[in-house]
Amino acid sequence: MLDQLAMRATSTTETHVDALIVGAGFGGIYQLYALRQLGLSVQVIDLAGDVGGTWYWNHYPGAMSDTESFVYRFTWDKEDLQTYPWTHHYIQGPDVLQYLEHVVERHDLRKHMAFNTELLSAEWSEPEKLWNVDVSTGIRYKVKYLITALGLLSRQNYPDIPGIDTFKGLKCHTAAWDERIELKDKRVGVIGCGSTGVQVITAIAKTVKELVCFSRHPQYSVPSGDRPVTPEYRQMVNANYDKIVDQVRNSAYGFGFQESTRSFNEFTPEEREAIFEELWKQGNGFRFLGGGFNDIATNRVANAAACEFIRKKIQQIVLDPVKARKLTPHDHYARRPLCDGGYYEQFNRDNVSIVDLMETPITCITPNGIKTSDGVEHNLEIMIFATGFDAIDGNYTRVNIRGRNDKTLKEHWGAGPTSYLGTNIAHFPNLFMVTGPQGPFCNIPAAIEAHVEFITATIQQAEKVTAQSATQAVVETTEQAEHDWNKICEGAVEGSLFKETASWIFGSNVPGKPYALRFFFGGLKRFREEIQKVVQDNYRGYEPFIPS
């Protein structure tokens, strides 16, 4: 072991920086900007070839944010908030990348970034009070603060299907899309009908020769309501951006709509139906969840009514009753809410079919396509895996991250991921996470801003303590604080139908992955209040920054 360490040391170039950020998406970009404002030396690394994070990899046909354009962006640059153009109510994948590239250039951040650079290992050195971080380019970074901004949905999840390597056609995961793939007039199969599958199917149905959709758990989806932005609308948004930002920060979901404060039970049946219809017309999944009633996620009767309303819409839209039946969900409306640009309508096309994998599971992938249990071999030229991600903790557990006493993060999370506030982990000093496990379940840029602001304030305080004591401050949460935050998260989701619904939110989409609570369901406003109380209470839940 010593010989291996010696060999690695001689072949490695050491670079010292105050902070190393892993990830160049929304989180990494804002964290870099914020720490540079403190005057710290900062380096960003990313396996990708450029900025974008999740959006760099997920550029499949139809990729779109499920959050409206006016709140799917940074709020800390007010001038840019008001002047940067967006043409539609929803921002498409290529436009997200263009926006992030613009922010990086506007604030001259690219010079602090290294791409095509993979994090291999990170080990805490107690004598040095530093992280030793080895990357694929042969550099060892010695850093005071290690910050991961890996995103919630990054590590691809491929299904374990016999014969997957025998297929003679093209196959591709949506999170590793190959731009060279030509779909026009091809026989295409899409495995997975979650958010990504819905977007892909909607985008490609009109151009492919044949589209076979393999669906295991059909999901509820409502219209997005996407349309071009009028000059009058943009002027209204610009004139009210201060109020909009304040409303987002003081809401549960942070999606920019006025969340309902009234229970489903307060309305007559006729009023309820009219509200659902208006929500359907307005569009957006989170608005459908929280814009009409405040208890869709907790009131079984209300949830059942929402489900039945969407089921009726499916029956009305999809003309083939067999297709409509296979597209109809029967569980709670309690996954991350989907929205679309005409998903159900695509199944009225003669070239689009659906296979219910609960009725006829996939038995194997053959050289020519996909074979199901009814003996049918679906001949395909292109196979698209829209099978989601090993979400949230998947990117962490595949990397060798070692904290105090040589403890690995994978070991610490053996029973499922935990944290304090979604940012810190006991036994891993000066390690911070942007949107780590048990962070807020809400609009992602809004969650990122809450985390980055807290992390930045914490590092600023640590730097102040270091300067005053001439001893390197160490930021480390306690096991008790991590345990207590987990209890708070459990309390926040108690009574919610999300807890009863299997989904990637709890790790149910990956076989063998521990079922665990991976979000704080108490809302963005309450989350911001919780982290503010921690700061006001002299960093309650943390060890003293300078041990006595």
N, C-alpha and C positions, 0 to 999 in steps of 0.2 A: 504493500500500500504506500509506504514511504517512497519507494522507487518510482511509483506511478505519479505521485504528487511532485516529485523532483523533476521528472521528465516533463510534466505539464507546465511547471513553473518556468523551465528553461525555454520552452517553445511558445510562451505566452507573452504578449506585450501588455504591461500594466498601465492603466489609465485611471487617474483619480478625478472624480467629480463629486459635487455635493449630493446630487440626486440623479438616479437613473430611472427613467420611465419606460415601461415595456408596453408598447402599443401606441399607434399614431392615428387613432380614430378620434371621435368627439372628446372622449375622456383624456387621452394623452395630449391632445392639442391644447385643451384648456389648462391642464395641469402644468404643461411646459410654460405657457404664457404666464400663469400665476406665480410660479416659482422664479421665473426670470424677473418678474416685477419685484421680488424680494432681493434680487441681486445675487442669487445662487448660481453656481455653475451646474448646468443640467444637460443630460444627454437622453435622447429618445432613441430606442431601437424598435424595429419591427421586422418580422419575417417577410412581410409584403414588400412589393417593389416601390410603393409610394404611400402617401397618406390615404386615409379612408377607413381603416379598421374593418369592421364587419362589412361595410359598403364596398371596400376594395375587392373582397372575395365574392360577395353576393351581387353579381351584376347579370343575373339570369334575366330572360325576357319577362317583362312585367314587374320587375322589382320596384316596390313603392313603399314609402313610409305609411304606417297606419295613423299617423298624427298629421294634423293639418299644417300646411307650410308655415303659417305665421308663428307657430310655437315650436316647430321642429328646427331650431337654430339657437345659437348662443344669444344670451340677453346682455352680456357684459360689455358689448360694444354697441352703444345706442345708435351712433351714427350709421354703422353698418346695418344694424337692425332695420333702420328706416330707409336706407338707400339701396341695399342689395336686391336685385330683381328676382321675383318668382312669378311665374305665369299662370299657375294653376293652384287650386285649393290644396292639392296634395303634391308632394315633391317626389319625383321619380328617382330611381337609383343613380343614373348618370348625373342628375342635377345635384344630388347630395354630394357626390364626389367633387363636382365642380365648385360647389360652395366651400367645402373643406379645403380644397387647394387654394381657393381665394383667401380664406382666413389665414392660412399659413404664409402666403406671400404678403398679405397686407401687414402682418406683424413680424415679418422677417424671421420666421421660426425654422425654416428649412435647414439653415446652417447648423442647427442643434440636433439634427435627425440623421440616423443611419438606417438605411433600408436593406433588405435581403440579409437581415441579421437575426439569427434565432437565439433565444435564451436557452442555454444548455443546462446550467445549474446556478444555484445561488446558495451560498453558505455564510452563516453569521459567524464572525470572528469576535469572540468575547474579549480577548486581550486588546484588539485594535478598535473595538466598538464600531466595526464596519461590516458591510456585506461584500464578500468576494463573489463577483458575478462573472461567469465564463460564458462567452457567446461564440457563435459558429465561425466568426471571422478571425478567431485566434486572440482576441483581446480579452484581458481580464480587467473588468471595472472594479475599482475599490471605491465604494460609495457609502456615505453616511445614511442616506435614505433611499430605499428601494420601493418604487411605486408601480403597481401593476394596473394597467388600464386595458385589460384583455377583452372587454366586452362581454355581454351576456350570452350572445349566440355566435360562437366562433368555431368551436371544434365540431367537425362534421360527424354525423352519426349514420354509418352505413348499416343496413340490415344484414343479418347473418342468414343468407339464403343459399342453399346448396346450388353449386354450379355457377355462381356469380362471375367467376373468371372464365367461363367457357363461351360467353356470348361473343359472337363474331362481329356484331355491329358496334356502334358507338355507345358508350355509357358515360354519364357525367352526373356528379352531384351538383346541385344548384349553388352550393357554397364554394365550388371550384369550377365555375362555368368557363367553358372553352368557347371563345368568340368565333372560332373557325367552324363551329357546328352550323350546318345549313339545314334548317328544319322544313323549308318549303317543299311540299309534295312528298314528304316522307311519312312512313308508318312509325308513330311515336307512342311510347308508353310512359306514363307518369306514375311513379309509386309515391303515394302520400298526398293527402288532400287537406293538410293544415294550411296555415297562412301562406307559405311559399307555394304549395301546390295549387291553391286557389288562384294565386297571381299568375303562375306559369300557364295553367290551363286557360285562363281568361285571355292571356296574351297570344297564345299560339294556335288556338282552336281554328281560327279562320284561315290559317296558311298551310297547315299540315294536311297530308292526304288522309290519314287516319289517326285518331287520338284515342288511346285506351287508358282510362283512369282507374288505377287500382286503389281502392279506398277501404281502409279497415274501420276507421271511426269517422263517419261524416260529421262535419262541424257546422254550427250555426254561423251564417254570414249575412250581413246586411249591406246595403249599398254604401259606397264611400261618399257619394254626393260630389265627386270630383267634377270640376268644370273650370273654364277659364276665369281668371280674376279680372274684374272690371277696374278701371281707374278709380271709380268712386269707392269701391270696396277697399282698395289699397290705401286711399287717402284716409278712410275711416280708421283702418288699423293703425296707420302711422300716427294719427292724432290721439290715439288711445293706448299707445304701447305701454306707457307707465302703468296704467290701470290694468292692462292685460297681464303684464309681468307680475304685478301684485296679486291679481286673481289666481294666476297659475300657482304661485308659491303658497297661497292660502287655500288651496283646493285639495281634494283627495287624489285625483288622477292626473292633474296638471295638463289637461288636453285643451284648455282654452275655452270650454263651454261652461255655462252656468249649471252647476250640479244641483239636482233637485234636493229639497229639504223635506219633501212630503212623502208619506208612506202610500204604498199601493192601496191600502185599506181605506184611505180617506176619499177615494173616488168611486163613482158609480161605474157599473160595467160599461155603459156607453162612453163615459169620460175616459176610462182606461183604453178602450179600443181606439178612440180618437187620438189619444196621446201616443200610443204605439204607432199609429199610422203617420202621425206627424214626424216622429223620430225616424221612421223608415224613409220618409221623403227627404229629411234633412241629411241623413247619412252619418256614418262613423260608428264603429262598434262600441267604443267606450261611451259615446253619447247615448246609444241605445241602452247600455247597461246602467248609466247613472244620470242621464239627463231628464228622464221623465218621472222616475220614482227613486227614492233613496234606499230601497230595500230589496232590489231585484236579487242581489247576491245572498241575502239572508232570509228572506220570506219565501217559504216553499210555494205558497199559492201564487205569489207575484212572479216567481221564477217560472213556474209551470205555465203561467199565462203568457210570458214572454216567449217561451219555447213554442207554445201552441200557435202564437201569432206568426212566428217565422216558418213553422211547418206549413201553415196555410198558404203563406206566400210561395213556398216551394211548390206546393200542389198547383197553385194558380199559374206559376211561371213555366214549369216544366210540363210539356204537353204529353210526353210518354209516361204513363203511370208506373211502368216498371223502373224506368230511370228515376222518376220522382221518389219512389219508395226507397231506392238504394241511396239516394242523396239525403234522405230525411234522418236527422239525428234523433236519439231518444234518451239522451242523458240530460243533466242539468245544463243550463246556460251559465257555465262557470269555468270556462277556460279563458285565456287571453282573447278578448272579443275580436272577431275578424270583420273586415269590410272589404268590398270588392267593386270592380268596375263592370259588372254584368256576368258574374260567374255562373249562376243557374241558367241563364239564357243560352250559354254555350251548349248545353245538353239538348237543345232543340235542333242542333245541327245533325245531319245524317252521318257525318264522319266522326262524331264523338260518342263514345260509349263508356259505360262504367261497370267495373267488376267489384262486387261486394266481397271483400276478403273474409268476412265473417261467415258467409255462405259457402264460398269456394276459395279457400286459402291457396296461396302460392305453394306449390310443392317443390319447384326447382326452376332455375334459370337454365335454358338450353342454348345451344349455339344460335338458334334462330329466334329466340324470344323468351316468353314467360309461360310456364305451364301451371295450370291451376288444378285443384283436386277433382274437378268434374271431367278431367281428361283433355280439356281444351288447351291447345298450344296457341298462344297469341303471337303471331309472327310480327316482329318489330325490326326496324332498322336503327332506331335510336331509343335508348332507355335513359330516362331522367329520374334521378333519385331526389325527391323532395321530402326526405325523411328526417329533416330537422337536425338537431344538435345535441351533443352531450353538454347541455347548457350550464352556464354559470361556473361550476367547479371543474368541468372537464378539462379546460385549458390549464388549470393549476396542477391537478394531480398527475398529469403526464410529465411534468418538469420536476427535476430534483431540487426542491427548495428545502433547505435544512436550517432550523432555528437553533435555539439553545439546546445544549446537551445532545446534539446530533439528531434531534427529532425532525422527521420529515413532515411536510404538510400533508402528504398522503396518509401518513400514520395518524396524524391529528384529526383528520377528517374521515377516519375509517367507518364511523357510523353515520356519516353525512356531514356536509359542510356547516360550520358555525362561525360566528364572528362576533365582534362588538361593534354595533352600528353599521355593519357592512363594510367597515374600513380596516379594522385591526384584529389580530389574532394573538391569543396568549401564547407565550414562548417564542414569538417571532418579532423581536424588537425592531423598531424603525422600518417595519414593513407595512405599507399602506396599500389598500385596494380601492380603486374607483369602481363603483357598482359591484362590490363583492357580494357574497351570499348574505341574505337577510337585510339587504338594502330595500328601499321603497319600491312598491309595485305601482308604477306610474309612467308617464311620458319620460323616455330615456334621457333626452338632453336636460330636462328639469332635475331628474335624479342625479345626473352627472354634476350639474352645477352645485347642488347641495353637498355632494361628497367632496368635490374639489375645493370648495370654499372652506369646508371643515378641515380637510387635510392641510391646506395651505396655512390656515390660522394655527393649527397644531405645530407644524414645522416652524413657523415664525416664532411661536412661543419657545420651542425647543432651542432654536438658535439664540434667542434672548437669554435663556438660562445658561446655555453654553458660554456665551460671552461674559456673563456675570460671574461664573464659577471657574472658568478656565478648564472645565472638564466637559467632555462630550456628553450631551444630554441623550438619554435613551427613552424613546416613547414605546411603552409596552402595556397592553391591557392585562387585566388579571383574569384568571380562570373563572372567578366568581362573577365578574362583570359579563364575561361571555355567556355564562350560564344564565344570568339574570336577563340579558338581552334576548336570549332564546325563549325565555318564559314570556317576555313582553310580546315577542313575535307570535308565540302560540296563543296568547290571550287575544291578540288582534285578529287572528283568523278564526277563533272559536265562534261557532255559529254560522260561519260562512259556508256556502255550498261549494266553494272552490276547494275546500278541504276534503270533500267527498268525491271529487271528480279527478280521475287519473289523468295526468298531463305532464308535460315537460317541466312545469312549474315546480312539481314535487319530485322530478326525476323518473317518472313512470315510463317515459318513452325509451329508456335505455335498459335492456335486460341486465339484471344483476346490480344495477345502480341503487344505492341505499335510498329508500323513501325518506325524504327529509324536507323540512320547511325551508325554502330557499328565498323567501321574500318577507318583507314587513308589510302587512296588509292594512296597517292603520292609517294610511293616507300620507301624502306628501307634506301637508301642513303639520300634522302631528309629528312626522319624522323630523322636520326642521326644528320643531319645538324641542324634541328630545335631544338633538345634538347641541342646541343652544343651551339647554340646561346643563349638559355635561361641561361645556366651557365655563359657564357661570359658576358651577360648583367646583372650580379649580381642577378640571379634568377628572371628575368622578369616574371611577372605574379603571383608572390607570395607576400603575406604580409611579412613585415620585420620579420625575425626569432625571434627577440626580440622586442616586441611592445614598442613603445616609451611612 
